[in-house]
Amino acid sequence: MDFQLTEDQRALRDGVRELLEGRFDRAALRAAVDTAERTGSPSLDRELWRELGSAGFFSLTLPEAEGGVGLGLPEAVLAFEEAGRVLLPGPLVATFLAAGEVPGAASGDVVVTSADGALVPWLDEADVVRGDAKGAVPARSVDPLTPLHRLPGGAGRPGSAGEPGTGGTSALLTAAEQLGSAARTTEMAVQYAREREQFGQPIGAFQAVKHLCAQMLVRTEIARSAVYAAAVTGDPLEICGAGLLADDAAARNARDCLQVHGGMGFTWEADVHLHLKRAWVRAGAGRSAGDAEEALAAAL
């Protein structure tokens, strides 16, 4: 069986990457972070949201007869992986899942968030809230580009990871975002290891740094295999396992990337901390690792 991406899938991935690099590059990311720090809350780029809609980002899996692109979950995973690479902010998964059900969601004219967990992201910016967000109060978010509200009493079913239907799809697409972040921090670590010199040679020549970068690559590729496989099968347990691996790869790779950067990695100007904080928020908003492990163990 051939597990390589098809030519059309590679073209889709490259097209999404090109769009995001043109509209949300590092300068745009840092500008969004600076604005959030200055105003106390991030704001959603509605023009970019509509551009994503026009490009078919939110309607990838809708049938062509309904105005969608007519692709499948594997293609959606590729798109969300690219969004994770650049730390694209906003309730992407919730809006994607609402396409075809909430008018304007597919085109990007309407921003949708979901209140199906204890934490509700982007509540103030959303035009439509799916679920009951009554009584939600602002919660401090470690990620400057993901505003959060907490439901009273920690209500909801966090993440619904590994469940069939939209819950499983939500968990899988979130895992794809985590995968994209893990891949990006691996690239950042390797690039810095090649450029930074100590004792007259790049730090990437030192065995300890080589090992860190190699471990990051292994985590990323294992998570990629699991996420891609779960996208093909749609199996709830495979989605559950893919989420565990992707969460681990995103958080641990960001930490190792920080170690490769050394003291520079701890500064606000470095982007490493943004990947680590987003990985924490994504993992914390979904089903806990302990619950996911118990679900997998129960199925053995």
Disulfide bonds with the S-S distance in Angstrom:
none
